[in-house]
């Protein structure tokens, strides 16, 4: 509920990183999160379930400990942008809908290539529809 500098959303992101990927809070302190923008997207999973949400996009560039929760995550691997582009073409490889949209929009590759200077890409006013 804390809106100042997206504090509440950073706390939620920190919590989800632990719950889904087992990344300890100490590995991702709140000041490590760089808020870029927000996206609005809608994706159906099957005839019953789907997602329709606004997501905050953060970047964290750090060495972290990963212990994926098998109830949340099927597979985790570190890849380069080129490897990611090849990986997404393989049969059976599934990316989350929001991640796929950011990748296909061209935003993720742009951010990835500018990982050391993302300040020009911060957009706190817009919610990008995807």
ABEGO torsion letter per residue (X at the ends): XBABGGAAAAAAAAAAAAAAAGBBAAABBAAABBBABBBBBBBBABAABBBBBBBBBBBBBBBBBBBBBAAABABBBBBBAAAAAAAAABBGBBBBAAAAAAAAAGAAAAAAAAAABAAAABBAABBBBX
